[in-house]
Amino acid sequence: METPTGTTAIVRGVPNTFHHAIRPDSSVEPIDVGLAFRQHEAYCRALSSTGLDLVRIDADDRYPDCLYVEDTAIVVGSRAFIAPMAAEPRRGESDAVEAKLCEFRRVHHLMPPATLDGGDVLQVGRQVFVGLSKRTNVHAADQLRIALQGEGYEVTPVSVRGILHLKSACTYLGGDTVVMLPGHLDEQPFASFQKIHVAPEEAHAANCLALNGVVLVPTEAPRTGARIQETGFEPVEINISESRKAAGGLTCCSIVF
């Protein structure tokens, strides 16, 4: 099956302070920063193996969550969009990302009271789904809709509940297929899509990264991986156990365009 394609991925290193990253209430296991370094390098190698050119940004120990570069900006067509992040300790992360993105795209700033995390934005061709979560609000969705008017994009807000981001519960594989964790989002906007539902015990597998012919799937999700393969896609397992402890997923650690 055909997956989305890209040529470039922006990635950011693991900070030495990663063990201080924002954690979900249910996460009690300590983060092994050394293991996180090694897992991130394996992740970067996996991206490179798909043909992507990696643009690396150094980690900044002032921002324990800076590994999650996806949240700082989104790329839609010829432009990149940046908005204030709802999590105030993370807001400084965007500066280094904006400086790098300016080499590739025109940067457009969404203005307060808009807040936006890139993990809440799911693009499917000319459709842009914007998760309304604790991190992304309706003002961001409205400003994106206005900014993209006349460029052929349709912006659709999606209610998200009980989970961090839209892409924590739904990611796009290609064609008309999404991976979805039921019960955490309004499924109506995805009524026309074929859905691969993940089991509650493999909830983290709702966040996959499909690009350039393969689907990166988190390890310890054999049922989801098998369902993806049965649908005609090629799954490749990646271990991100340390990132998961801070609610991170496979899309979180790169901006692909």
ZAKOL-263471 format. One record per residue (C-alpha): residue in one letter; x, y, z. Coordinates in steps of 0.2 Angstrom, whole numbers, padded with zeros to 4 digits, always signed. Example, Ala and Ser with C-alpha at 12.3 -4.5 7.8 and 13.67 -1.06 7.14 Angstrom:
<atoms>
A+0062-0022+0039S+0068-0005+0036
</atoms>
This chain:
<atoms>
M+0000+0000+0000E+0006+0018-0004T+0011+0028+0011P+0014+0047+0013T+0031+0053+0006G+0044+0065+0012T+0061+0071+0008T+0067+0079+0024A+0065+0077+0043I+0069+0089+0056V+0075+0080+0072R+0081+0086+0089G+0093+0077+0101V+0088+0070+0118P+0093+0083+0132N+0102+0077+0147T+0087+0083+0157F+0075+0072+0148H+0071+0063+0165H+0062+0079+0170A+0051+0079+0155I+0032+0082+0157R+0025+0065+0163P+0007+0058+0162D+0000+0055+0179S+0000+0036+0177S+0018+0036+0172V+0029+0031+0187E+0044+0022+0180P+0060+0033+0179I+0067+0038+0162D+0083+0030+0158V+0091+0045+0148G+0106+0034+0142L+0094+0022+0134A+0084+0036+0127F+0099+0042+0118R+0102+0025+0110Q+0084+0023+0105H+0083+0040+0097E+0099+0036+0087A+0090+0020+0081Y+0075+0030+0077C+0085+0043+0067R+0093+0028+0057A+0076+0021+0053L+0071+0038+0046S+0087+0039+0036S+0084+0021+0029T+0068+0027+0021G+0077+0040+0011L+0074+0055+0022D+0088+0068+0024L+0089+0072+0042V+0091+0090+0048R+0097+0089+0066I+0095+0102+0080D+0105+0101+0095A+0096+0097+0112D+0094+0111+0124D+0095+0105+0142R+0084+0120+0147Y+0069+0111+0139P+0067+0093+0145D+0054+0090+0132C+0063+0097+0117L+0066+0080+0109Y+0047+0081+0104V+0051+0093+0090E+0034+0089+0081D+0025+0099+0094T+0034+0115+0090A+0028+0118+0072I+0018+0111+0058V+0022+0112+0039V+0007+0113+0027G+0012+0116+0009S+0024+0130+0006R+0022+0137+0024A+0026+0132+0042F+0015+0137+0056I+0021+0141+0074A+0009+0145+0089P+0012+0148+0107M+0012+0131+0116A+0000+0128+0130A+0013+0121+0141E+0022+0136+0146P+0039+0128+0151R+0040+0122+0133R+0038+0138+0124G+0056+0142+0121E+0058+0126+0111S+0051+0134+0095D+0065+0147+0093A+0078+0135+0087V+0065+0125+0076E+0059+0141+0068A+0077+0146+0064K+0080+0130+0055L+0062+0129+0046C+0066+0147+0039E+0078+0138+0027F+0065+0128+0020R+0048+0136+0022R+0039+0153+0025V+0035+0154+0043H+0018+0160+0049H+0014+0164+0067L-0003+0160+0075M-0007+0173+0087P-0014+0172+0105P-0026+0166+0112A-0022+0152+0099T-0011+0138+0107L-0005+0123+0096D+0005+0107+0097G+0010+0099+0081G+0005+0082+0089D-0013+0088+0087V-0012+0091+0068L-0015+0076+0056Q-0013+0080+0037V-0021+0068+0024G-0018+0076+0007R-0027+0092+0007Q-0037+0088+0023V-0030+0095+0039F-0037+0088+0055V-0034+0099+0071G-0037+0090+0088L-0045+0101+0101S-0036+0095+0116K-0028+0103+0132R-0014+0108+0121T-0023+0115+0105N-0038+0126+0105V-0051+0131+0093H-0043+0148+0090A-0028+0139+0082A-0040+0129+0071D-0049+0145+0066Q-0033+0154+0062L-0026+0140+0052R-0042+0139+0042I-0041+0158+0038A-0022+0156+0033L-0025+0142+0022Q-0041+0149+0013G-0039+0149-0006E-0025+0136-0005G-0036+0121-0007Y-0034+0114+0011E-0049+0110+0022V-0047+0112+0041T-0057+0101+0052P-0058+0102+0071V-0058+0086+0080S-0063+0084+0098V-0050+0074+0108R-0053+0067+0126G-0043+0058+0139I-0027+0058+0129L-0013+0070+0126H-0015+0074+0107L-0025+0069+0092K-0011+0059+0085S-0010+0049+0102A-0026+0042+0096C-0026+0042+0077T-0012+0042+0063Y-0013+0041+0045L-0005+0026+0035G-0010+0030+0017G-0024+0028+0005D-0040+0028+0015T-0033+0020+0031V-0030+0026+0048V-0024+0018+0065M-0036+0023+0079L-0038+0021+0097P-0057+0021+0100G-0065+0031+0113H-0053+0046+0113L-0059+0056+0099D-0074+0061+0089E-0073+0048+0075Q-0086+0056+0064P-0073+0067+0054F-0065+0050+0049A-0081+0041+0044S-0075+0038+0026F-0059+0030+0032Q-0054+0012+0034K-0049+0010+0052I-0037-0001+0061H-0042-0001+0079V-0029-0004+0092A-0033-0014+0108P-0032-0005+0124E-0017-0015+0130E-0008-0008+0114A-0014+0010+0115H+0003+0017+0112A+0002+0009+0094A-0011+0021+0088N+0004+0033+0085C+0013+0026+0070L+0024+0035+0057A+0020+0030+0039L+0032+0037+0026N+0041+0032+0010G+0034+0014+0009V+0035+0008+0027V+0026+0011+0043L+0036+0013+0059V+0026+0004+0073P+0031+0004+0092T+0037-0012+0099E+0027-0022+0111A+0011-0020+0099P+0011-0037+0090R-0008-0037+0086T-0007-0019+0079G+0008-0023+0069A-0001-0039+0062R-0016-0029+0057I-0006-0016+0048Q+0003-0030+0038E-0014-0038+0034T-0020-0022+0027G-0005-0022+0015F+0007-0010+0023E+0025-0015+0028P+0027-0012+0047V+0044-0009+0055E+0046-0010+0074I+0055+0003+0083N+0058+0003+0102I+0054+0020+0110S+0050+0014+0128E+0059+0029+0136S+0050+0041+0126R+0033+0033+0129K+0036+0036+0148A+0033+0055+0144A+0018+0051+0133G+0029+0052+0117G+0026+0043+0101L+0034+0039+0084T+0028+0055+0076C+0033+0066+0090C+0051+0066+0087S+0052+0073+0069I+0044+0085+0057V+0043+0077+0040F+0040+0086+0024
</atoms>
